[in-house]
Amino acid sequence: MTETTGEGALVLGLDVGGTSSRAVVADLNGRTLGAGQAGGGNPNSHPPERATEQVARAARTALAEVDPSLVGAAALGMAGISKMSDPAVSGLFDQAWSALGLRCAMRTVSDGEVAFAAGTPEPRGTALIAGTGSIVARIENHELERTVGGYGWLLGDEGSAFWLGREAVTTTLRSLDHGEGRHDPLVASVLDELLGTPSTEEPDPLVCRRIISIVGGRSPMRLAELAPLVTATAAGSGGKATDIVTRAARMLASAALSVRTEQDDSPVVLAGSLLTGTNPLVTAVRNELAERGATRLPTARSGALGAAWLAAGELTDEAHARELHAEWLGRANGAPDAG
């Protein structure tokens, strides 16, 4: 790789979500020099003061062994970046930025841009993100062009962890209502998770009321905690869980394909906690996309490194940027870049 030294040869990348904030510092020779992690830093999910504090903590840890003034470019990826248009919120982040000793500007980008960069160095394509929520991002020239979905749990988030969890509960309720019994593996798992036992002797109508009361007394987002029951059951015993996974895969694939033309051969990066591991949903989504013409399906790796790579694009040329992508992200999980 081409050696690049001197002032301004460092980059900082931050991947900020509702549950965690991650930061990484790297140089343009391909070395990662520091990393940090803190709590959720999305001002859409937390009070701005707390969000700023967590982002600063992650960045401070990553910068601990380097001179912050040598950072020549930085990118902060965040879902719902519209919140940064509020002067009160952006002002807090600007203050934290200065307090860290950084002299470069803070470039805020969407989580879709970061996810796409974390999977491929290509300038255009699609990011399909399914974690707690779900959204599709269309990328052109490394920048967000448009999105599909991302409406939140009340209005959408089809195929997300929240959606899977909600479907698991409603499937259980319908099974009990319709007299189908409690023998389906998913129904038994939901009863065990919510009631503490899959074999309660209470009559079905009472069990339904108890489930509704338990779920209704919690934050709606806690339904996302039931998503692993769906994927694990689909991987093992199948049954009703397989139907949920199949429907989720079709909706996610349809959303991703809605921003592409039939002739589009650009990559679709799979991102988010549901699509970056090994589970039946990942397999079903890949199969659904491939059957419908999308065959370049890289997996997103480190979001913080994806953000750092976007920052590096401000300091180097395209050829060197591709080398950096292979160094940072192509081997980030021991596999070659599929993009």
TITI-426183 format. One record per residue (C-alpha): residue number from 0; z, y, x. Coordinates in Angstrom, 3 decimals. Example, Ala and Ser with C-alpha at 12.3 -4.5 7.8 and 13.67 -1.06 7.14 Angstrom:
<sites>
SITE   mifi          Z          Y          X
SITE      0      7.800     -4.500     12.300
SITE      1      7.140     -1.060     13.670
</sites>
This chain:
<sites>
SITE   mifi          Z          Y          X
SITE      0      0.000      0.000      0.000
SITE      1     -0.759      3.530      1.172
SITE      2      2.326      5.160      2.713
SITE      3      3.447      8.372      1.039
SITE      4      6.328     10.345      2.502
SITE      5      7.778     13.816      2.416
SITE      6      9.497     16.094     -0.040
SITE      7      8.729     15.404     -3.675
SITE      8      7.775     11.775     -3.027
SITE      9     10.454     10.414     -5.370
SITE     10     10.156      9.852     -9.108
SITE     11     12.763      9.363    -11.822
SITE     12     12.157      7.346    -14.979
SITE     13     14.458      7.113    -17.985
SITE     14     14.192      4.821    -20.990
SITE     15     16.525      6.146    -23.676
SITE     16     17.359      4.228    -26.825
SITE     17     19.981      4.144    -29.516
SITE     18     22.066      1.451    -27.824
SITE     19     21.460      2.025    -24.120
SITE     20     20.010      4.456    -21.593
SITE     21     18.418      3.190    -18.379
SITE     22     17.260      5.134    -15.337
SITE     23     15.475      4.232    -12.128
SITE     24     14.540      6.177     -8.993
SITE     25     11.607      5.047     -6.876
SITE     26      9.398      6.377     -4.125
SITE     27      5.633      6.471     -3.916
SITE     28      5.665      3.712     -1.320
SITE     29      6.635      1.298     -4.080
SITE     30     10.349      0.992     -3.368
SITE     31     13.009      1.267     -6.062
SITE     32     15.928      3.212     -4.622
SITE     33     18.444      3.315     -7.425
SITE     34     19.129      2.295    -11.004
SITE     35     21.640      3.291    -13.647
SITE     36     22.627      2.303    -17.146
SITE     37     24.798      3.940    -19.796
SITE     38     25.282      3.963    -23.547
SITE     39     22.850      5.076    -26.202
SITE     40     21.334      8.480    -25.504
SITE     41     19.030      9.079    -28.447
SITE     42     20.062     12.325    -30.200
SITE     43     18.608     10.929    -33.410
SITE     44     21.247      8.188    -33.351
SITE     45     24.196      9.979    -31.745
SITE     46     25.669     13.491    -31.612
SITE     47     23.572     15.483    -29.117
SITE     48     26.543     16.097    -26.830
SITE     49     27.283     12.382    -26.549
SITE     50     23.604     11.512    -26.166
SITE     51     23.196     14.007    -23.336
SITE     52     26.300     12.707    -21.599
SITE     53     25.024      9.120    -21.611
SITE     54     21.563     10.040    -20.336
SITE     55     23.119     12.104    -17.552
SITE     56     25.432      9.234    -16.621
SITE     57     22.539      6.789    -16.260
SITE     58     20.525      9.290    -14.210
SITE     59     23.489     10.192    -12.003
SITE     60     24.070      6.550    -11.125
SITE     61     20.399      6.048    -10.292
SITE     62     20.385      9.162     -8.092
SITE     63     23.610      8.297     -6.252
SITE     64     21.936      7.295     -2.960
SITE     65     19.178      9.924     -2.836
SITE     66     18.845     13.695     -2.705
SITE     67     18.000     14.772     -6.282
SITE     68     16.016     17.731     -4.972
SITE     69     13.475     15.282     -3.525
SITE     70     12.488     14.047     -6.987
SITE     71      9.049     15.505     -7.535
SITE     72      8.432     14.282    -11.079
SITE     73     10.437     12.697    -13.867
SITE     74      9.740     11.259    -17.301
SITE     75     12.221     10.600    -20.083
SITE     76     11.036      8.179    -22.753
SITE     77     12.707      8.374    -26.136
SITE     78     12.081      7.273    -29.709
SITE     79     11.869     10.147    -32.155
SITE     80     11.263     12.814    -29.527
SITE     81     10.818     15.415    -32.271
SITE     82     14.568     15.991    -32.013
SITE     83     13.929     17.623    -28.652
SITE     84     12.113     20.445    -30.453
SITE     85     15.532     21.664    -31.602
SITE     86     16.513     24.381    -29.077
SITE     87     20.165     23.393    -29.297
SITE     88     19.363     19.799    -28.343
SITE     89     16.799     20.579    -25.654
SITE     90     19.209     23.150    -24.222
SITE     91     21.877     20.494    -23.723
SITE     92     19.416     18.234    -21.937
SITE     93     18.189     21.117    -19.755
SITE     94     21.759     21.899    -18.725
SITE     95     22.430     18.277    -17.843
SITE     96     19.168     18.143    -15.885
SITE     97     20.138     21.140    -13.766
SITE     98     23.649     19.793    -13.221
SITE     99     22.152     16.643    -11.720
SITE    100     20.523     18.744     -9.001
SITE    101     16.983     18.052    -10.152
SITE    102     14.388     20.732     -9.467
SITE    103     11.432     19.142    -11.222
SITE    104     10.661     19.644    -14.890
SITE    105     11.927     17.159    -17.470
SITE    106      8.889     15.580    -19.115
SITE    107      9.776     13.983    -22.444
SITE    108      7.468     11.241    -23.709
SITE    109      7.558      8.846    -26.651
SITE    110      8.883      5.307    -26.492
SITE    111      5.354      4.165    -27.302
SITE    112      3.957      5.771    -24.150
SITE    113      6.716      4.210    -22.053
SITE    114      6.280      0.771    -23.621
SITE    115      2.537      0.829    -23.024
SITE    116      2.955      1.931    -19.407
SITE    117      5.531     -0.822    -18.905
SITE    118      2.882     -3.403    -19.747
SITE    119     -0.395     -2.168    -18.289
SITE    120     -1.864      0.556    -16.053
SITE    121     -4.809      0.956    -18.422
SITE    122     -5.257      4.486    -19.836
SITE    123     -5.926      3.416    -23.433
SITE    124     -4.800      0.735    -25.832
SITE    125     -1.998     -0.096    -28.226
SITE    126      1.738     -0.667    -27.979
SITE    127      3.259     -2.956    -30.608
SITE    128      7.023     -2.478    -30.592
SITE    129      9.433     -4.655    -32.553
SITE    130     13.134     -4.373    -31.879
SITE    131     15.755     -3.153    -34.305
SITE    132     12.875     -1.238    -35.909
SITE    133      9.112     -1.501    -35.516
SITE    134      6.245      0.859    -34.760
SITE    135      2.702      0.834    -33.388
SITE    136      1.551      3.469    -30.903
SITE    137     -2.077      4.192    -30.038
SITE    138     -2.455      5.449    -26.481
SITE    139     -5.380      7.454    -25.119
SITE    140     -5.433      8.707    -21.528
SITE    141     -1.809      7.540    -21.111
SITE    142     -0.678      9.802    -23.973
SITE    143      0.326      9.119    -27.558
SITE    144     -2.570      9.689    -29.945
SITE    145     -1.089      8.365    -33.196
SITE    146      1.473      5.990    -34.626
SITE    147      1.603      3.542    -37.520
SITE    148      4.924      2.595    -39.079
SITE    149      8.242      3.598    -37.605
SITE    150      9.475      4.769    -40.992
SITE    151     12.995      3.435    -40.523
SITE    152     14.884      0.653    -42.260
SITE    153     14.861      2.241    -45.713
SITE    154     11.102      2.804    -45.913
SITE    155      9.550      0.253    -43.595
SITE    156     10.167     -1.351    -40.182
SITE    157      8.290     -4.473    -41.271
SITE    158      8.624     -7.358    -38.840
SITE    159     11.599     -5.790    -37.077
SITE    160     15.013     -7.326    -36.434
SITE    161     16.335     -5.410    -39.438
SITE    162     13.522     -6.763    -41.619
SITE    163     14.083    -10.340    -40.429
SITE    164     17.799    -10.068    -41.160
SITE    165     17.247     -8.613    -44.611
SITE    166     14.716    -11.327    -45.447
SITE    167     17.195    -13.969    -44.304
SITE    168     19.811    -12.659    -46.741
SITE    169     17.427    -12.183    -49.676
SITE    170     15.970    -15.647    -49.081
SITE    171     19.480    -17.070    -49.222
SITE    172     20.291    -15.199    -52.426
SITE    173     17.084    -16.367    -54.097
SITE    174     17.693    -19.955    -53.053
SITE    175     21.104    -19.856    -54.688
SITE    176     19.834    -18.017    -57.769
SITE    177     17.017    -20.502    -58.315
SITE    178     19.181    -23.561    -57.866
SITE    179     17.417    -24.686    -54.690
SITE    180     20.685    -25.588    -53.027
SITE    181     22.097    -24.777    -49.632
SITE    182     20.381    -27.422    -47.545
SITE    183     17.661    -25.290    -45.972
SITE    184     18.700    -24.660    -42.347
SITE    185     18.323    -20.892    -42.647
SITE    186     20.342    -20.716    -45.864
SITE    187     23.088    -22.773    -44.244
SITE    188     23.064    -20.523    -41.160
SITE    189     23.333    -17.340    -43.221
SITE    190     26.214    -18.769    -45.266
SITE    191     27.987    -19.798    -42.081
SITE    192     27.466    -16.373    -40.501
SITE    193     28.531    -14.306    -43.507
SITE    194     31.133    -16.547    -45.159
SITE    195     32.369    -18.531    -42.193
SITE    196     31.196    -21.856    -43.623
SITE    197     27.882    -23.324    -44.815
SITE    198     29.617    -25.694    -47.241
SITE    199     31.805    -23.549    -49.479
SITE    200     32.622    -25.257    -52.773
SITE    201     32.398    -22.005    -54.709
SITE    202     29.682    -21.911    -57.398
SITE    203     26.384    -20.321    -56.422
SITE    204     26.795    -17.148    -58.566
SITE    205     30.131    -16.383    -56.899
SITE    206     28.673    -17.005    -53.447
SITE    207     25.850    -14.571    -54.233
SITE    208     28.324    -11.899    -55.274
SITE    209     30.342    -12.415    -52.109
SITE    210     27.243    -12.100    -49.936
SITE    211     26.162     -8.922    -51.704
SITE    212     29.651     -7.460    -51.308
SITE    213     29.859     -8.311    -47.601
SITE    214     26.412     -6.956    -46.740
SITE    215     26.846     -3.891    -48.935
SITE    216     30.108     -3.024    -47.223
SITE    217     28.515     -2.846    -43.788
SITE    218     26.106     -0.484    -42.119
SITE    219     22.583     -1.485    -43.208
SITE    220     21.545     -1.776    -39.580
SITE    221     23.907     -4.709    -39.109
SITE    222     21.333     -6.825    -40.902
SITE    223     19.450     -6.770    -37.596
SITE    224     22.223     -8.950    -36.161
SITE    225     20.947    -11.807    -38.332
SITE    226     17.463    -11.798    -36.766
SITE    227     18.393    -14.414    -34.125
SITE    228     19.314    -16.801    -36.947
SITE    229     15.744    -16.560    -38.219
SITE    230     14.005    -17.085    -34.882
SITE    231     16.399    -19.833    -33.779
SITE    232     16.059    -21.711    -37.063
SITE    233     12.277    -21.347    -37.020
SITE    234     12.239    -22.771    -33.492
SITE    235     14.341    -25.735    -34.532
SITE    236     14.267    -26.892    -38.108
SITE    237     11.625    -24.585    -39.576
SITE    238     11.828    -24.374    -43.344
SITE    239     12.220    -20.977    -44.946
SITE    240     12.712    -19.322    -41.546
SITE    241      9.177    -20.277    -40.549
SITE    242      7.805    -18.537    -43.630
SITE    243      9.673    -15.340    -42.716
SITE    244      8.376    -15.462    -39.140
SITE    245      4.814    -16.057    -40.335
SITE    246      4.945    -13.070    -42.678
SITE    247      6.491    -10.879    -39.980
SITE    248      3.766    -11.820    -37.493
SITE    249      1.005    -11.027    -39.964
SITE    250      2.459     -7.606    -40.763
SITE    251      3.010     -6.709    -37.119
SITE    252     -0.481     -7.843    -36.130
SITE    253     -2.064     -5.976    -39.041
SITE    254     -0.257     -2.793    -38.048
SITE    255     -1.427     -3.113    -34.440
SITE    256     -5.019     -3.818    -35.432
SITE    257     -5.110     -0.898    -37.863
SITE    258     -5.421      1.561    -34.968
SITE    259     -8.254     -0.380    -33.284
SITE    260    -11.945     -0.859    -33.991
SITE    261    -13.540     -4.309    -34.075
SITE    262    -15.225     -3.637    -30.723
SITE    263    -12.018     -2.474    -29.035
SITE    264    -11.145     -4.700    -26.077
SITE    265     -8.262     -2.586    -24.770
SITE    266     -4.846     -4.242    -24.311
SITE    267     -2.173     -4.585    -26.969
SITE    268      1.165     -4.397    -25.152
SITE    269      3.966     -6.363    -26.807
SITE    270      7.268     -4.524    -26.507
SITE    271     10.756     -4.426    -27.966
SITE    272     13.496     -7.039    -27.928
SITE    273     11.764     -9.316    -30.452
SITE    274      8.434     -9.445    -28.616
SITE    275      9.423     -9.611    -24.945
SITE    276     11.295    -12.901    -24.948
SITE    277     10.435    -16.456    -25.901
SITE    278     10.731    -17.182    -29.598
SITE    279      8.529    -18.296    -32.513
SITE    280      7.775    -14.709    -33.526
SITE    281      6.241    -13.918    -30.137
SITE    282      4.063    -17.019    -30.388
SITE    283      3.049    -16.243    -33.962
SITE    284      2.186    -12.612    -33.169
SITE    285      0.122    -13.621    -30.135
SITE    286     -1.751    -16.232    -32.154
SITE    287     -2.355    -13.838    -35.039
SITE    288     -3.705    -11.117    -32.746
SITE    289     -5.888    -13.527    -30.773
SITE    290     -7.390    -15.021    -33.930
SITE    291     -8.298    -11.502    -35.031
SITE    292     -9.968    -10.493    -31.772
SITE    293     -7.209     -8.979    -29.619
SITE    294     -6.975    -11.187    -26.544
SITE    295     -5.486     -8.901    -23.868
SITE    296     -1.786     -9.129    -24.692
SITE    297      0.458     -8.108    -21.771
SITE    298      4.225     -7.974    -22.215
SITE    299      6.138     -4.770    -21.521
SITE    300      8.631     -5.017    -18.698
SITE    301     11.144     -2.392    -17.592
SITE    302     10.906      0.718    -19.756
SITE    303     12.593      2.816    -17.078
SITE    304      9.988      1.728    -14.524
SITE    305      7.288      2.425    -17.088
SITE    306      8.617      5.973    -17.378
SITE    307      8.816      6.276    -13.588
SITE    308      5.194      5.164    -13.358
SITE    309      4.136      7.852    -15.843
SITE    310      5.958     10.380    -13.671
SITE    311      4.229      9.061    -10.551
SITE    312      0.889      9.786    -12.172
SITE    313      1.639     13.477    -11.708
SITE    314      1.968     13.061     -7.942
SITE    315     -0.729     10.594     -6.919
SITE    316     -4.278      9.491     -7.678
SITE    317     -5.384      6.698    -10.013
SITE    318     -6.004      4.104     -7.309
SITE    319     -2.556      4.551     -5.797
SITE    320     -1.010      4.611     -9.268
SITE    321     -2.485      1.176     -9.980
SITE    322     -0.996     -0.121     -6.733
SITE    323      2.381      1.224     -7.786
SITE    324      2.089     -0.417    -11.187
SITE    325      1.450     -3.795     -9.590
SITE    326      4.400     -3.267     -7.247
SITE    327      6.899     -2.066     -9.848
SITE    328      5.813     -3.783    -13.035
SITE    329      3.288     -6.465    -12.196
SITE    330      5.972     -8.542    -10.501
SITE    331      8.989     -7.151    -12.333
SITE    332      9.660    -10.497    -14.022
SITE    333      8.038    -12.776    -11.505
SITE    334      4.653    -12.828    -13.211
SITE    335      1.403    -11.013    -12.492
SITE    336      0.461     -8.056    -14.621
SITE    337     -1.427     -9.338    -17.639
SITE    338     -2.885     -5.952    -18.487
</sites>
